[in-house]
Each structure stands twice: as structure tokens, then as C-alpha cells.
Amino acid sequence: MNAAIDELRTMASDTAKLHGVSLPEILVYATAYELIKQVSPKNAIGIFAEALVVLKKAGA
């Protein structure tokens, strides 16, 4: 179990570095995407992308 957690932590950290954001920020994005996916599985990626555009325009 610890190996799986370490692997997820490494993947999240690598993704954060790749996209130039912090690890907590990546975790917030991942959580938001998962919540959107639960509400609207077919449209999750589109809704998530629209939300990111709005956040970027707002300077977040």
C-alpha cells in the first residue's frame, strides 16, 4: 500500500513540475476534476477545461 501511495505522490509531483504549478495546486485540480466527473461523466473534461479558462481569465 505504501508503494502505491509513493507512486501516486511521485506522479503528482512530476505532473506539477511539468506544468509549472505547485503540488497542492495539482491536487486541487485533480480533486475538482474527479468531483466534476462524478456529476457529469460524459462532459467532465469539457466542463473542467471551461473552468480552467475562467480561472485563468480571473487571474487565479
C-alpha positions as CSV (number, residue, x, y, z in Angstrom):
1,M,0.0,0.0,0.0
2,N,2.8,2.4,0.8
3,A,4.4,1.8,-2.5
4,A,1.2,2.7,-4.3
5,I,0.9,5.9,-2.3
6,D,4.5,6.8,-3.0
7,E,4.0,6.2,-6.7
8,L,0.9,8.5,-6.8
9,R,2.8,11.1,-4.9
10,T,5.7,10.9,-7.4
11,M,3.3,11.1,-10.3
12,A,1.6,14.2,-8.9
13,S,4.9,15.8,-8.1
14,D,6.2,15.1,-11.6
15,T,3.0,16.5,-13.2
16,A,3.2,19.6,-11.1
17,K,6.8,20.2,-12.2
18,L,5.9,19.5,-15.8
19,H,3.1,22.1,-15.8
20,G,4.9,24.7,-13.6
21,V,2.5,24.6,-10.7
22,S,2.7,23.6,-7.1
23,L,1.9,20.1,-5.9
24,P,-1.1,21.4,-3.8
25,E,-2.4,23.1,-6.9
26,I,-2.3,19.8,-8.9
27,L,-4.1,18.0,-6.1
28,V,-6.8,20.7,-6.1
29,Y,-7.2,20.3,-9.9
30,A,-7.3,16.5,-9.7
31,T,-9.9,16.7,-6.9
32,A,-12.0,19.2,-8.9
33,Y,-11.9,17.0,-12.0
34,E,-12.9,13.9,-10.0
35,L,-15.9,15.8,-8.5
36,I,-17.0,17.1,-11.9
37,K,-16.6,13.6,-13.3
38,Q,-19.0,12.2,-10.6
39,V,-21.7,14.8,-11.5
40,S,-21.3,14.7,-15.3
41,P,-19.2,11.8,-16.5
42,K,-19.7,12.4,-20.2
43,N,-18.9,16.1,-20.1
44,A,-16.3,16.2,-17.4
45,I,-13.3,17.1,-19.4
46,G,-15.1,19.9,-21.2
47,I,-16.5,21.4,-18.0
48,F,-13.1,21.1,-16.4
49,A,-11.4,22.8,-19.4
50,E,-14.0,25.7,-19.3
51,A,-13.5,26.1,-15.6
52,L,-9.7,26.4,-16.1
53,V,-10.2,29.1,-18.8
54,V,-12.5,31.1,-16.4
55,L,-9.9,30.8,-13.6
56,K,-7.1,31.8,-15.9
57,K,-9.0,34.9,-17.0
58,A,-9.8,35.7,-13.4
59,G,-6.1,35.6,-12.6
60,A,-6.3,32.6,-10.3
